[in-house]
Amino acid sequence: MAKPTKEDASLVLQIFATAIADKDYQKATNWFAFEVNETNYEDYTKKYPMGSEGYKNFMKFGNYGELVGTLVNRELISEDLIFEMWGDMMWEKAKPIVYGLRKDLAMPRFLENYEVCALKYPKWAENNPPKV
């Protein structure tokens, strides 16, 4: 992908500002990062069944990942900027939940842009070692 532009930076700032202003999104992200410890879909659905607050939190978090992933995958925003700020966007933690939801919802492409984007991260990280 081309070097990030000022337009990319502006879009990242808009996404970041929207995320910071959205208290429900902040709650969902913190919940997913710090409260979800289930490592498989079965345990996750027992604790957070469809319709629960946890389910709604995951949908909010996952849909944000899908939005960012779509922009990256369509080359509408620099993956460099996204990966430098958010890494793999907690994909490994989300993966079993996404795969389970794809099956339960009969939606094989559910959050696929989130996944495709996150799968690009390891190669990006290899080519962009830590700065410190």
C-alpha positions in Angstrom: 0.0 0.0 0.0 1.1 3.6 -0.7 2.6 5.8 2.0 -0.2 7.2 4.3 -1.6 10.5 3.2 -3.0 13.4 5.1 -6.4 12.1 3.9 -5.7 8.8 5.6 -4.6 10.6 8.8 -7.8 12.7 8.7 -10.0 9.6 8.4 -8.1 7.8 11.2 -8.7 10.9 13.4 -12.4 10.9 12.5 -12.7 7.2 13.3 -10.8 7.7 16.6 -12.9 10.7 17.6 -16.1 8.8 16.9 -14.9 5.9 18.9 -13.9 8.0 21.8 -17.2 9.9 21.8 -19.3 6.8 21.6 -19.6 5.7 25.2 -21.4 2.4 24.2 -18.5 1.5 22.0 -15.9 2.4 24.7 -17.9 0.2 27.1 -18.0 -2.7 24.6 -14.3 -2.5 23.9 -13.3 -2.4 27.5 -15.7 -5.3 28.2 -14.2 -7.3 25.4 -10.6 -6.5 26.3 -10.9 -7.0 30.1 -13.9 -9.1 30.9 -14.2 -11.7 28.2 -12.0 -14.7 29.2 -13.9 -17.5 27.4 -11.6 -19.2 24.8 -14.3 -21.1 22.9 -17.7 -20.3 21.5 -19.6 -22.7 23.7 -18.4 -21.2 26.9 -18.9 -17.7 25.5 -22.6 -18.4 24.5 -23.3 -19.9 27.9 -22.2 -16.7 29.6 -23.4 -14.3 26.9 -26.4 -15.7 25.1 -28.0 -14.0 22.1 -29.8 -10.8 23.2 -27.7 -10.4 26.4 -25.7 -7.2 27.1 -22.5 -9.2 26.4 -23.9 -10.3 23.0 -24.7 -6.7 22.2 -21.3 -5.5 23.3 -19.6 -8.0 21.1 -21.7 -7.0 18.1 -20.8 -3.3 18.7 -17.1 -4.2 19.0 -17.2 -6.6 16.0 -19.0 -4.2 13.8 -16.4 -1.5 14.5 -13.7 -4.0 13.4 -15.7 -4.8 10.3 -15.9 -1.1 9.4 -12.2 -0.5 9.9 -11.4 -3.8 8.1 -13.6 -2.8 5.1 -11.7 0.5 4.8 -8.3 -1.2 5.0 -9.3 -4.0 2.6 -10.7 -1.6 0.0 -7.5 0.5 0.4 -9.6 3.5 1.5 -7.4 4.0 4.5 -3.8 3.2 5.2 -3.2 -0.2 6.9 0.0 1.3 8.3 -1.9 3.8 10.3 -4.5 1.3 11.5 -2.0 -1.4 12.5 0.3 1.1 14.2 -2.6 2.2 16.3 -4.6 -1.0 16.9 -2.5 -3.9 15.9 -4.5 -7.0 15.0 -7.6 -5.5 16.6 -7.9 -8.4 19.1 -8.7 -10.8 16.3 -7.3 -13.9 18.0 -9.6 -13.3 21.0 -12.6 -12.6 18.7 -12.0 -15.4 16.2 -13.8 -18.3 18.1 -16.8 -16.0 18.7 -17.0 -14.8 15.1 -16.7 -18.4 13.8 -19.5 -19.5 16.1 -21.7 -16.6 15.2 -21.2 -17.3 11.5 -22.6 -20.8 12.0 -25.4 -19.8 14.4 -26.5 -16.9 12.3 -26.1 -18.8 9.0 -24.0 -15.9 7.8 -20.7 -17.3 6.5 -19.3 -13.8 5.7 -20.2 -12.3 9.0 -17.3 -9.9 10.0 -15.2 -11.2 7.2 -13.5 -7.8 6.6 -12.5 -7.7 10.2 -10.9 -11.1 9.8 -9.2 -10.4 6.5 -7.7 -7.2 7.8 -6.5 -8.8 11.0 -4.9 -11.6 9.1 -2.8 -9.0 7.2 -1.3 -7.9 10.5 1.4 -10.6 11.0 3.1 -9.8 7.7 2.8 -6.1 8.4 4.3 -6.6 11.9 7.2 -8.6 10.4 7.9 -5.8 7.9 7.5 -3.1 10.6 9.5 -4.1 13.7 8.9 -2.2 17.0 10.4 1.3 17.1 11.6 1.0 20.7 
